Amino acid sequence: MLACPSTNCRTWLHSECIVDAVLTQTYNGIHKAEGKKIPRVSGGKAHEVSLGKSRQRYSKRLEGKIVDEGSKVEITDLKTKKVTTEQIRCLSCGAVFD
């Protein structure tokens, strides 16, 4: 688990949830760039539904892991073999992890 660096927030976040959020955003960006419709996730609370169902959408295309001492997510596109990194942001307040 990682704690939000903002002194006003300090929310504890599961690493798995952070990676899921970044991979979902990346997957949606790929689909949008390819001119495809972004699949919708429905039912229940957004967080609870998102973690299971969004993973099903991107799992054949993307993999991710937390790197740089918990400040970034390394994303591997399994189709193109391209590796990129995204800065981690708090899922509650949006603060950037340093």
N, C-alpha and C positions, 0 to 999 in steps of 0.2 A: 504494500500500500504506500501511496505517496500523499504527503500533506501539501495543500495549497500554500504557496509562498506568501500570499497576501495576509497581512496581519488582521485585516478586516474579515477574512473568510475562514482560513485554516481548516477547510473541509478535508477530510480524509477520503481519498479516491482509490478504488481498486485498480491495480495495474491493468488488469484485463479489460476493465471498462474504458480506460483511457485509450488503449490500443484499439478497441472496438470502435470508439468514436472517430479516431483518426482514419482507420481503414474504411469506415462507412463514408466519411467525407471524401476520401480519395476515390473510392469506388464510384460515388455519385458524380464526382468531377470527370472521371474517365467516361462514364456513360453520357454525360452532357456534351463533352468534347466530341464524342463519336456520333452525336445527334440522336442518341437513343433516349427513350423515355426512362426516367428514374423510377424503379419499382418502389411502391409504397408499402410500409409496414403498418398493419392495422391491429386493433384490439388492445385491451389492457393499458397499463401505464407505459409511457414511452420508453423509459429505461428498461423495464422488465421485458417488454416485447423486443426492443431493439437488440439487446445482447444476443438472443438466440436466433431470431429471424434474420437480422442483418448479417450475422456471421455466415449464414447459409448462402446469402447472396454473394459475398466477396471471397469466401474461403477457397474457391477454385481459381481465383484470379490474384489475390493479394495475401501476403504474410507480413506480420509486423512484430517488432520487439522494441522494448525500451532500451535506449543507449545513452551515452554521455552523462552518466551518473544521474539518470532520471530526468533529464531535461528535454530529450527528443525521442521520437519514435522512428525507427528505421523501417522503411517500407520496401518490400521486394515485390515487383510485378512479376508474377510467375509466367505470364505470357511473353513479355518482352525481355525479362531478366534484368530490367533496369532497377537500380537501388537508389532510393531517395530518402531524405529525412525531413521530418516536420517537427517544429517546436511544439512542446506540450503546453496546452492551456487548460486551466481549471475548468471542469465541466459545470461548476456552479457559478463562478463569477467571471471567468475568462482571463484571469491573471496568467501571465507567461511564467513558466518554470525556467529558472536560470540554471 
